[in-house]
Amino acid sequence: MNLHHAGHPADGFPSACHAVLAQLLHAGVLVDVPATAGELRAGATVMYYGADLAEILLALALLVTWRPERAAGRPEPAGVSP
């Protein structure tokens, strides 16, 4: 079993785009949203930190549900059922 994951060049692209969009929204640059400056900053803060929280929760869900495959011919440990 190969545990090494080289990754794909675009693996972090959606997260990076989301963070950049949140920063642009916070700065009020290149965005046309009918809201006050305070509302823009509040929304951008929720976007920026909310995305981080969502990524942490997704990583935890992956860790909790991940089960490595057993190698062929390798016996199960005693007292453990699949």
N, C-alpha and C positions, 0 to 999 in steps of 0.2 A: 504494500500500500504506500502510495506516495503522498506524504503529508505536506510536501513543499508546494506552495502555490505561488507561481511567479507573478500572477496578477495580469491584468490587462491595462494598457496605457490609459483607458478611459474609465477605470474603476472609480476614481474619485471625482470625475467630471461633474456629475449631477450635484454633488455636495458643494463643490467649489462654485458652481454657477449659482446655487441657492444662496450661498454666503455673500457672493459679490452682489447679487440682486438686493439682498437685505442691506448691505452697506450703501449701495446707491440710493435705495429708498430712504435710509436714515439721513443721508447727506442731501437728499432732494435733487440729485443730479440725474439727468437722462430719464426721469420718470414723470409721468403726467397723471397723477392720482388726485381726484378732487377731495382733498382732506387738508386739515390744518397741519402746520409743521409739527406740533405736538403729537397729533394722531399718526403722522408718518413715522416719527421716531419710535412711538410706542409699538406700532405694527412691525417696524423693522427689528426692534428688540425681541419681540415674540418670535418672529421668523428666524432670527439668528440663533437664539438660545433654544428655541423650541425644536429646531432641526437637530441640534446637538443632542438634546434629550431623546429625540426619536431614534437617532443613530445608536445611542447607548442602549436603549430598550431593544432595538433590533439585534444588536450584538449579544445581549443577554439571552434573548430568545433563541438565537442560534446556538449559543453555548449550552443552554439547558436541554435543547432537543437533539444535539448532535450525538450520534452514536457511530463510532468507527466500525468498519467491517472487520470481521475476523479473517485472518489469513487462512487459506485452504489447508486443511490438515492440522490446524492448531486447535487443541482441545479447549473446551470452555473451562473456566476456573470452577473448582468444586463449590457446590452450593449456590451457583448462579444460574438462573434460568433466563433464556432469551426473551 
